[in-house]
Amino acid sequence: MTREDILRERQSSPTPMQRGDKNRNPADVGFVDLLREDLRTHEGNWTAPGFIALAVHRFGNWRMGFPKAVRAPMTIAYRAAHAATMVLWGIDLPYTSQIGRRFRIQHHGAVFIGAWWIGDDVTVRHNATVGLVRRGTNRSPVIGHRVELGPGACVVGDIVVGDDCIVGPNTVLATDLPEGTAALGNPARQVDKKVLVGG
């Protein structure tokens, strides 16, 4: 699916988040290989809360490829595991958010990821929120490839964050961010990426 396809699908959807009626794991890799890649992305630490939350998310999507009769016990297991990740580590990563490959939650605690779509090689840090501005609003965000969300970042609304962007610490972003740029502050303003990465 191209970015244009994703945006078109989001605009035509009657719901602010994806429906969760099919497997939205990356299609170019199998479930077990995807989990292995996720584990490598989390430095091989299978006890990392970010890896566990992502594995539960991947399982939540994978189960949607099975008939309902087979899926029923898997759904019970998914819901229990999803609730446990929220209680134990403060990570809410619903399977209705479509997440690309090599996604990493760098630090756990107060993380909610309710995006429409997230690209590959995205890093999220603690206290980050991605989702709707408020209940009943139109759409959740689209996050491009190789994006970094700093601690306390809040990315909300019917917006697109382009590839290779950085959303700085404690930044509230509610407007599109062009690819290759950085945002900092509340409200967000575009800044030179060097401010956030040094150099």
C-alpha positions in Angstrom: 0.0 0.0 0.0 1.3 3.4 -0.9 1.0 6.5 1.4 -1.7 7.9 -0.9 -3.6 4.6 -0.6 -3.4 4.8 3.2 -4.6 8.5 3.3 -7.4 7.7 0.8 -8.5 4.7 3.0 -8.4 6.9 6.1 -10.5 9.7 4.6 -13.2 7.3 3.3 -13.4 5.4 6.6 -16.5 5.9 8.8 -14.5 5.3 11.9 -11.6 7.4 13.3 -9.4 4.3 13.9 -9.0 1.3 11.6 -11.8 -1.2 12.1 -9.6 -4.1 13.3 -11.4 -6.6 11.0 -8.3 -8.0 9.3 -4.7 -8.7 9.9 -2.8 -5.4 9.5 0.7 -6.7 10.3 3.3 -5.9 7.6 2.4 -8.2 4.7 6.0 -8.7 3.5 7.1 -10.9 6.4 5.5 -13.8 8.3 4.3 -13.6 11.9 7.2 -15.5 13.5 9.9 -13.7 11.4 8.2 -10.4 12.3 8.4 -11.2 16.0 12.1 -12.1 15.6 12.8 -8.8 13.9 10.9 -7.0 16.7 13.1 -8.8 19.2 16.2 -7.7 17.4 14.9 -4.1 17.3 14.6 -4.3 21.1 18.2 -5.5 21.4 17.2 -9.1 21.9 15.6 -8.4 25.3 12.5 -10.5 25.3 11.6 -9.0 28.8 11.6 -5.4 27.4 8.1 -4.0 28.0 8.1 -2.4 24.6 8.8 -5.7 22.9 6.1 -7.5 24.9 3.5 -4.8 24.1 4.4 -5.0 20.4 4.3 -8.8 20.4 0.8 -8.6 21.9 -0.1 -6.1 19.2 1.2 -8.3 16.5 -0.7 -11.3 17.9 -3.9 -9.2 18.0 -3.6 -8.6 14.3 -2.4 -12.1 13.4 -5.4 -13.7 15.0 -7.7 -11.8 12.6 -6.5 -14.1 9.8 -8.4 -17.1 11.4 -12.1 -18.1 11.2 -14.2 -16.7 14.0 -14.6 -20.1 15.7 -10.8 -20.5 16.0 -10.3 -16.9 16.7 -12.5 -16.7 19.8 -10.1 -18.2 22.4 -7.3 -16.2 20.7 -9.3 -13.0 21.2 -9.7 -13.8 24.9 -5.9 -14.3 25.2 -5.3 -11.1 23.3 -7.6 -9.0 25.4 -6.0 -10.4 28.6 -2.5 -9.7 27.4 -3.4 -6.2 26.2 -4.9 -5.3 29.5 -1.8 -6.7 31.3 0.6 -4.5 29.3 -1.5 -1.5 30.2 -1.5 -2.4 33.9 2.1 -3.6 34.3 3.9 -1.1 32.0 1.5 1.7 31.1 1.6 0.9 27.4 -1.6 1.0 25.4 -1.0 -0.3 21.9 -4.3 -1.4 20.4 -4.2 -3.8 17.5 -6.3 -1.3 15.4 -3.2 0.9 15.0 -1.4 -0.3 11.9 2.3 -0.5 12.7 5.2 -1.0 10.4 8.4 -3.0 10.8 11.2 -2.3 13.4 8.9 -0.2 15.6 10.4 0.5 19.0 9.1 1.7 22.3 12.3 2.9 23.8 11.1 3.5 27.4 7.8 2.4 28.9 5.2 4.2 30.9 2.2 6.3 29.9 2.5 5.4 26.2 -0.7 5.4 24.1 -0.4 4.7 20.4 -3.7 5.2 18.6 -2.4 6.0 15.1 -4.2 5.2 11.8 -0.8 4.0 10.3 2.8 4.1 11.4 5.7 3.4 9.0 8.9 1.5 9.5 11.8 2.3 11.9 9.8 4.5 14.2 11.0 5.1 17.8 8.7 6.2 20.6 9.8 7.2 24.1 7.8 7.4 27.4 4.8 9.5 28.1 4.1 9.8 24.3 0.5 10.0 23.0 -0.6 9.4 19.4 -4.3 9.6 18.7 -7.5 11.7 18.4 -7.8 15.2 19.6 -10.9 14.1 21.5 -13.6 11.5 21.2 -15.8 11.9 18.2 -13.3 13.8 16.1 -12.5 12.7 12.5 -9.3 10.7 12.2 -6.2 9.6 14.0 -2.7 10.5 12.8 -0.5 9.0 10.0 3.2 8.7 11.0 5.8 8.2 8.3 9.0 6.1 8.2 12.0 6.8 10.5 10.1 9.2 12.8 11.2 9.8 16.4 8.7 10.8 19.1 10.5 12.2 22.2 9.4 11.9 25.8 6.0 13.5 26.4 5.3 14.1 22.7 1.6 14.4 21.9 0.7 13.9 18.2 -3.0 14.3 17.7 -5.7 14.7 15.1 -6.2 14.3 11.4 -2.6 15.0 10.6 0.4 13.5 8.7 3.9 13.4 10.1 6.3 12.9 7.2 9.2 10.6 6.9 12.4 11.3 8.8 10.8 13.7 11.2 11.6 14.3 14.9 8.9 15.4 17.4 10.8 16.8 20.4 10.2 16.3 24.1 6.9 17.6 25.5 5.8 18.8 22.0 2.1 19.1 21.2 1.7 18.5 17.4 -1.7 19.0 15.9 -0.8 20.1 12.3 1.0 18.3 9.5 4.8 18.1 9.7 6.6 18.0 6.4 9.1 15.2 5.8 12.7 15.7 7.1 11.7 18.4 9.6 11.6 18.7 13.4 9.0 20.2 15.8 9.4 21.4 19.3 7.2 23.1 21.9 3.6 23.6 22.9 2.2 24.5 20.5 4.7 22.9 18.2 6.9 25.0 16.0 9.3 23.8 13.3 12.9 23.9 14.4 16.3 22.9 12.8 16.8 19.2 13.4 20.2 20.0 14.8 18.5 21.5 17.8 17.2 18.0 18.7 20.0 15.8 17.5 23.1 18.0 18.0 25.7 18.9 15.5 
